Amino acid sequence: MSEAHWWQRGIFYQVYPRSFQDTNGDGIGDLDGIRERLPYLAGLGIDAVWVSPIYPSPMADFGYDVADYCGVHPLFGDLAGFDRLVAEAHRLDLKLVLDFVPNHTSSQHPWFLEARSSPNSAKRDWYIWRDPAPDGGPPNNWISNFGGPAWTLDPASGQYYYHAFLKQQPDLNWRNPEVRAAMHDVLRFWMNRGVDGFRVDVIWHLMKDPEFRDDPLNPAYRHGEPEVSRLLQTRSTDQPDVHGIIAGLRAVLEEYGDRVLIGEIYLPVERLVTYYGDNLEGAHLPFNFQLLHASWTAPALARLIEDYEAALPKGGWPNWVLGNHDRPRIASRIGPERARLAAMLLLTLRGTPTMYYGDEIGMENVPIPTDQAQDPWEKNEPGLGVGRDPERTPMQWDSSPHAGFTTGRPWLPLAHDHAHRNVEAQSADPHSLLNLYRRLIALRRTAPTLQLGSYGLVGTAGEALIFMREHEGERFLIALNLGDTPRGDIALPAGETGGCILISTELDREEPVQGGFWLRPYEGVIVQLAQT
């Protein structure tokens, strides 16, 4: 695979624009802030910056309710500022990937305003309208992913419109060829401005059951879980004809050469891999979120990785994700010690890794007082722990009062530990998590084996996970001790004569290996094996 695509070799880094860097003192990050911090990202060693939505929006769901697909919200800047961001990214050899939100618009989008104006509107069929059930209620039992019914009555027409999320986010009707054409033109608009690809929001939602049958009840539902968990979304999502829609999106990208299409998909692995499409004409990277929910034990991770590798279609390229704007931060989920192991795992597994801003300094979830909650899901279903504000707090750059993020009041509270957990402090500490990420990324960038090599499970030894990467005669052994007890008995695979520890998660070991080696609690190492 010497001719691998950039998105196969590269490392992606998600920026949540509201929280990365503010340049005008309003407490909300902006495009100029992202541009100012690009040298940091280039220095970190990542290859592509994925920017969450920046479109004009009423902000009912913080930009995932789009009112204009071909503009920039004034909070973030303008199109000229976006063009400067793309130009600077490309000058630094960074790719720029934009969030694309095709499943739904804002209820304030001109398309929906026209659709709602009359049942005879030319754009009525651009959205999903249904007559009431015989009892006058919603057309079926589908539930909004943010709680409550997924149908809202339009009193003027007497019909309901469908919204998989908030009522301010009506779903588009992707069965309408005019909708498909309009959205394809949106992709072209941004690629004409230099965008290198798209992460597609809730791509598995795009097509719904054409008969609008009820979703079946979930027998595993338990009281206290989010309301949407009451149903199995087998009719409201993941329909067979979605793959033709995705192939259409992919075809538009192919018009522009080597661009990347990434799909957000929360499905079991056997369904996830279908989103590569027949003959690999679907998403280049259907996001693999298994590490977001995994049990961090060696046997569980070994099985998870093996099952995913086995499920991939021939030629399908794997990918791995540790965190994003919708899930608790990795350091909070598994603890700061294992977060170092997670960094090594992410950057040594076969496939494209995606990082989430702040994870490289070990940012944790920030408790958000109820009266400061911003997330609409938290407001709809308070007290269930579904709020996404804790993982969206401002990036911690330095020890100044607002962590170098803003001169104003941050839109979300800062972590209490930002005075010492920040980029500036960790840059100066040779053993910090940030410097571990830098070392791991630098090794990955210079070692084709870690970019393109094969994966092979060596096995588990108690809580130690051991696997190999191999490419053109170069071999790395990765050993991760996920347990709290030391391991003095990690043997090299049979037939191996020795090697050298290149990196320890503690950044304090570089030493030869003969026969075997030891690991401290929560320590991982990368061993370059001797040439045979």
N, C-alpha and C positions, 0 to 999 in steps of 0.2 A: 504493500500500500504506500509506496514511496510517493505516489501522486495523490495522496489523500487531500480531501477538501480542507479548507481552513477551519471549518466548524468541527471537523473530526480531530484535528490536532490541537485546537484551541481550548481556552478556559474562558467561560462566561461569568460575568459579574453583574448581579442585579442591583440597580439603583432605584430606590423609591424616591422620586424627585422632591416630594414635600419635605423629606427628612435628610437630604444629603448635604446641601450647603445653601444657605441663604445669603444673598448679596445686597439686598435692599432694606434689611432691618424689619421686615414685616413678620418674621418668625416662621416663614414658609420657604422651603428650598425652591430653587429656580434653575433654569437652564444655564444661566451665566455661572451659577455656583457649580454645576456639574462640569462645565468647561474649565473653570479654575482648578478643579481637583483632578482633571485628567492626567497631569504629570504624576500624581500619586498613584493612580491606577496603572499607568504605564510602568512606573517603577516597581509596583507590586508584581508585575509580570503577566497580568491577565491579557487576553486577546480581544475580547468583545464586551461591550457595555450594553446591557439590556435595560432600557429606560421604561418604567411603568407609565401609565397614561398621562399625557400632557395636554389633551384636547380641551377645547371649550366645553364647559360642563357646569350644571347647577351644583355639582359636588354632593349629590344625595348619597353617592357611594364613592366619593373621592376620585372622580375621573372615570370610573367604570360606567358612568351614565353620560354618554357622549352626545353633545348637542351639535357638533360640527366635526366631521372626520378629517377635514383638511385645514385645520387651524391649530393655534396654540392658545391655551387659556392665559389671559393677562397675568394671572398669578405667577406663571412660569416664564413669561416673556412673550416673544412673538416669532413669526416665521424667520425673520432675519437673524434672530438669536439662535434659532434652531439650526439655520444654515451655518452659522459660525461654529456651533457645537460639532456638527458633522465634519466641517473642514478641519477643525483642530484635532478631532479624534483621528481622522485619516492621516493628518500630518505626523501623529505619534504612532502610526501603524496600528491603531485600534479600530475595530469594526463597531458599528452602532446598530443595535437591534431595537426596534420600536414595538411597544405593546399594541396589538390590534384587537378591538373589541367588537366582533361582528355578530354576536348572538342577539344583542339588544342595543337599543339607543336610549337616550334620555326621552322622557315624555315631553320635553321641550324642544326636541329636534324638529326642524321644519317638516320632515317627512311625517312624523306622527301627528303634528298639529294639523296637517292637511288630511291625513287619514281619518282623524277623529272628527273632522269638520262635517262629514256627511257619509252615510253608508254608500253613496254613489261616487265618492271621491276617487280620483284616478289612483291614489296611493292607498286606498282602503286595504287592498290585498297585499300591501307591503308588510302588514302586521297580521297577527293571528286573532281573528274575531270569531266568536261562537255565540249561538243563541243560548239562552238559559236552559237549564235542565227542566223537565216537566214541572218540578216543584218551584221553579223560579230561581233556584240557586245556581251556583257555578256549574259549568258544563261537565266537569268530572272532579275527581278527588285530588288532583295534583296539588302539591304543597310548594310554596315558595321556599327556596333554599335559605332564606332569612326568616322563616317562620310565617305562619298564616297562609291563607289560600293563595294560589298562584293565578287567580282570576280576579279582575276588578270590573265591576259593572260600569258601563258608560250610560248614564241616565238618558242622555239625549237620543241615543239610538236603541236602547234596550238590549244591547249586546254586551258581552264580556270580552275583554282583551286579556291575553295571556302574558304573564311576566314570571320568568323562572326565579327572579330575585325581587327587588323592590317594585312596588306599583309604579314608581317613577322610571322603571327600566323595562318598557314593553319589548317583547321579543319580536324580532324580524321574521318574516315568512320566507325562508330560504328556498321554498318550492317555487317561488315567483322568479322567473328569469330576469326580470328587471332589477330585483334586489341583488341577484348575483352579479349582474353587469355593473351596477353602481358600486358594489363593494370591491369588485376587481379594479375598478378605476381608482378607488381609494388607495389600494396597494401601489398602483402605478404612480400616483401623485407623490407618494413618499419615496419610492425608489428613484424617481426622477430627481429627487432632492438628495440622493446619495445614500439612503438607508440600505443597510446590508442584509436585512432580513426582519422577520416578525416573530414574536411570541404571540400565539393566538389564544385569547381568553376563552375558557370553557368550550373548547372546540367540540367536545363530545355532546354538547347540548344543541348543536345547530339544527338537527332534524328531529322532529317529533313524530310519534305514531300518527299516521294519516287518519286513523279512525278515532283518535283521541280517547282510547279506552283507559279505564282507571289503571293507576299503578297498583300492583299487589301490596298487601300489607307485609310488613317486615316482622317475621315471627321472633326475631332476636331483639326487637325494640324494648328498651327499659325506661321506666319513668325517670325523668331528669335529663334525658338526652335531648338534643335539639329536635324540634317538631318534625323537621324534614326526615329524620331517621325513622319515623313511623312507617314510611313506605319504601319499597324497592323501586328505584326510578328506572324501571326497565321499559317503560312506554314513553316517558317524558324525555328520555335521553338515550344516547347510544343506539340509534336506529341504523339498520344496514345501509340505507341510502346516504348516510352522512359521508361515506368514503368517496362517493362521486363528487360531493361538494368540495371535500378537501383536495381531491385530485385537481379540481378546477382552480383552487387557490394556488396549488403547486405549479400548475401550468403557467399562471401569470408570472410567478417568480422566475420560471425557466426562461421567460422572454428577456430577462436581464442578466443572465449568466449565473455566476456562483453566489447565489443568495441562499439564506437558510430559512426554513419554515419549522417552527417549534410549536407543538401543541400542548396546551394545558389539559391534562386528562387524569381524573381521579377514578381509576377503574382497576379491578384485579388484573394481574399481569397477563393472563390469557386473553383478556379483552384489550388491554393496553396495546399489545403488539400488533393487533389488527390495524392500528392507525398508521403503521408504515405503509399500508395500502397494498393492493394487488400489484405485483411487479415493482414494489417500492415507489409507487407514484403518489403516496400520501405525504405525511409529515416527515421531514428528515429526522427530527428528534421528537417523538412523542414523550413528553416529560415523564421520567421514571421517579416517582415520589416515594418509593418503598422505604428509603432511609428516614423519611419523615415520621414513620409510624413503627419502625422496627424495634424489636426487643434487642438491646445492645448486649447480647451474649454471643460468644464465639459460635456455638452450634446454630443459633438462629440466623446470624449473619451469613454463615457459610451456606446454609440451605437457601436463603433468600437470593444470594448471588448466583448460586448454581441454577436455581429454578429460572431466574431471569435470563441467564446466558442460554439455557436450553430452549427457552420460549422464543428467542429472537428469530425472525425469519432470515433466511439466507441472504447475506449482504446488508441486513439491518444493523445500523450502528448504535451501540448502547450509549446511555447517558445516566448521570447520577446527580442528585440534588440533596443538599443538606438542610436548606432553609429557604423560606420565601416570605412574602408580605402577608400570607394568610395562615401561617403555622407558627407555633411557639419556637423561639430560638433554640438552636442546638445545644448551647451551653446550659440553658435552663432545663431542657429535656433530659440530658444525660449527665450533666455535671461538668465542671471545668476540666477535671482530669481527663475524662473520656473525650472532651471536645478536642483535645490535642490529637488523640487517636483518630477521631473522626476526620480531622484535617488530613492526616496521612492516608486514611482509607480513601477519601474522596479523590485525592490527587495521585493515587497509585492504581485504582481500579481501571479496567479496560473501558474506554468510552469517554464522552465529553463531560467534564465536570461543570456544574454551575454553583457559584458562590452567591451568598446574600450579603449585602453591605453590612459591615460591622461584625460579622461572624469572625473575621480575621483578627479582631482584637478581643474576641470573647464576650461581646455584648450579650446581655441577658434580658429576659422579659422585664419590663418596668411596670410595677403595679400602678394602675391608673385609678384614681378615686372616681367613684360613681358620678360625681358632679362634673368631672372633666372628661368623661367618656365621649368619644367622637364617632366610633364605629356604629353604623346603623344596625348591624346584626346584634350587637350587644344591647342596643336600646330596645330592639324588638323582643329579645329573649334574655332579659337581664338575669344575672345570677347563675347562668349555666356554664360560664367559663368560655363562651364562644367569641368573646371580644378579641379583635385583632390589633387593637391599639398597642398592647405591650411589646409587640415585635416591630412596630413602625416608628419608634421614637428616634429623635435626631442622632445622627452620626456624631461620635465623640472624637473630636480632632485634637483637643489640647485641654489644659487644666484651667482655662479662663472661665469666667462665671457661666457662660452658656456654651462651654465646650468647643468654642471656635466655630460653632454652627451658625450663630446669628448674633447681631447686636441688639435684637429686640427680644420679645417674649416668645419662646418656642411654641409651636402649635400643639405639641404634646410635651409632657414633662420629661426632663432629662433624668437619666439614671443617677442615683446618689453616688455611685462610684466613679463618675466621669473624671474626677480630678486626678485619679491615678490610672484608670482604665481608658486610655486614649492613644491615638496614633503617635503623638509626640513622645509620650513616656515609653511606649513599647518600642519605638524605633531606637531609643537609647539603651534598651535592655537587651543584651545579646541572647538571652534565653527566653524572650517573650514569645507568646503565641504568634504575634505578627511576624517576628523574624523566623519562626518555624514555617509559616505560610510562605514567606519569601524564599526560604531555602528549598522547600518542597517544589514550589513553582519553578525555580531556577533549574533544579535537577530535571524536572519533567520537560522543560523547554529544550534542554540539551541532550536528553536521552530519548531517541526514537522508540526505544523499548517501552517506555512509560506512556508514550503517545499512541503507539500503533501495535504494540506487541500482543501476543496471545495471553490469555488468562488460564491459569490452571490451579485448582485447589490442591494444596499439599495436605491439608487436614487441620484438625483442631487438637490442641493439647490442653485439656481443662478449659480455661477461659482464654487461651491463646489461639488466635486465628492466623493461619499461615498459608500464603499463596505465592505463586510464581508469575512473573511476566517475562516473556522471551521474545526476541526479535533478532533475526540474522546473527545468531550465535551469542548475542549479549543476553544475560539473564540476571534478573533481580528477584530476591526472596524478600517478601514483606511479612513481618511477624508482629502481631498486635496483641498485647496482653490486656484484655478487657477486664481482668479481675484485680482484686485488691491484695493479692498475695504474689510474691516473686516467683518467677519460673527459672530454675537453674538448669533445665534439662531440654532446651530447644535444640534438637539435632538437625543438622543439615540433611537434606534428602539423600537417599542411598546413591552412592556413586559420585557425590560431590566431594571435591578435595579441599575446598576452603573458599575463602572470600574475604570481603572487607565491609564492615559497617560504615556506610556513607553518612547516614543521618539517623539520629535518635530523636524521638519526640521531645526529649529533654535538652537537645542541642549541646550535649556535653560528651559525646562518644564518637570517635572515629578510630576504629581499631581493627586489626586482622582477626579473622575467624578461622579456626581449625576444628572440624568435627561438629562443633555445636557452640552455643552461646547462651547467655542468661538474659533475663528481662526483669526489670523492676516492676512493681505494681503500676498499672496504667501506662506502661511504656511500650512504644512501638519502634521498630528499626527497619531500615532498608539495607539489605545486604547485597552488594554486587558480588555475584559468584565468579569464581575463577574460570577463565576460558578453558574449555576441554579440548 
